[in-house]
Amino acid sequence: MAFIDYYKILGIEKTATQDEIKKAYRKLARKYHPDLNPNDKEANRQFQQINEANEALSDPEKRKKYDAYGEHWKNADQFEQAKQSRSRQSAGQSNPYGGTGSYSSEDFGGGDFSDFFESMFGGMGGGRSGRTGARFKGQDYQAELKLDLMDAYETHKRTLTVNGKNIRITIPAGIANGQVIKLSGQGAPGQNGGPNGDLYITFNIADHQLFKRLNNDLYLNQQIDLYTAVLGGETMVDTLDGKVKLKVAAGTQNGTKVRLKNKGFPLYKKENEFGNLYVTYTVKIPTDLDDKQKDLFKELQNLS
C-alpha cells in the first residue's frame, strides 16, 4: 500500500496544533465535499483522503501512532507486541537491521519500514516469497451526509459515492443531527485477506426555516392577528405532514404556547411513534389603522 503523508494532505506542518488540524480539515472538507463536486471522482478521492488524514491526526493517541508507524499506524499495538516477541526470540543474535532485537521507527526513515514490518508479521520462511503476511482489517472510512429536515422526517434511500464506489443505503426516519451510523465492511480492503474496514457516516441536518427541532419535539412560532387573539377564532398551522386548523381561545395572550400531541418528529427506528409540536402564538399589533379604527380603540380604552 502506497504511503500517504496525512500532513501534506491537510497542508499542515508536523508541528501543527489540534486547532490548526481542525481548521485545515474543515476548510478542505468544504472544498471537496461530494455535494459540491457531483460526479467528480478526483474530488471524491481527495475528500476521502482528507477524512482519513483527519481520523489519524485529530486524535492525539492516533496521531502519535501515525507519527511512529506511518501507514501501519492502525497496527501499532500488534507491531509492538510482535516486536517484543521477536526481540525475546532473537536476544543475543544480530539482525539485518542492526542491534540485537531492539528496533525503533527512526531506524527506518521515520516510519517507512514496510520490509521490516513484513518481516515482523510475516512467516518464518527465509525469503520474501516464502512469507505469509498476517491478516489485518482494512482502514475505516469517514463520510458526511447532509440532509434537510424533511429528508430526516421520512425513511428513504440514498446513494453515496465513497472512494469511487456507489453505496446504496436506507436512512431511517428520525435520524438525528450529528448521529453516526456504521456500515460494516464498506471501508478499505483488508490486508493479506483480512476483513474490510467499516464506513462511518455522520449526518448533518440543516436548520428549517419554520421549525426548530429539539430531540423529537418540534417548535413553531405562529402569528395571529389582534382581533383573533381578543375575540377568539381559528388559525391554520403548518406541520411536517400538512396543515391543521387550530381553535384560538378568546383573550389569548402573546407568547401563549399550545401542544399538538404526536405532531413532532418520528422516533428513530420506532414505527408510528412521534414527538410533539409546540406552537407559540405571536400576536400581531396593527400598525396601519385609519382614523375610524383609532377612534374605536380610544372608545374601548375609555370603556375599560
Sequence and secondary structure as in RCSB ss.txt:
>XXXX:A:sequence
MAFIDYYKILGIEKTATQDEIKKAYRKLARKYHPDLNPNDKEANRQFQQINEANEALSDPEKRKKYDAYGEHWKN
ADQFEQAKQSRSRQSAGQSNPYGGTGSYSSEDFGGGDFSDFFESMFGGMGGGRSGRTGARFKGQDYQAELKLDLM
DAYETHKRTLTVNGKNIRITIPAGIANGQVIKLSGQGAPGQNGGPNGDLYITFNIADHQLFKRLNNDLYLNQQID
LYTAVLGGETMVDTLDGKVKLKVAAGTQNGTKVRLKNKGFPLYKKENEFGNLYVTYTVKIPTDLDDKQKDLFKEL
QNLS
>XXXX:A:secstr
     HHHHHT  TT  HHHHHHHHHHHHHHH TTTSTT HHHHHHHHHHHHHHHHHSSHHHHHHHHHHGGGGGG
HHHHHHHHHHHHHHTTTS  TTSSSS   GGGGTTT  HHHHHHHHS S SSGGG     B    EEEEEEE HH
HHHS EEEEEEETTEEEEEEE TT  TT EEEETT SS  BTT     EEEEEEE   SS EEETTEEEEEEEEE
HHHHHH EEEEEEETTEEEEEEE TT  TT EEEETT S B TT TT B  EEEEEEEE      HHHHHHHHHH
HHH 
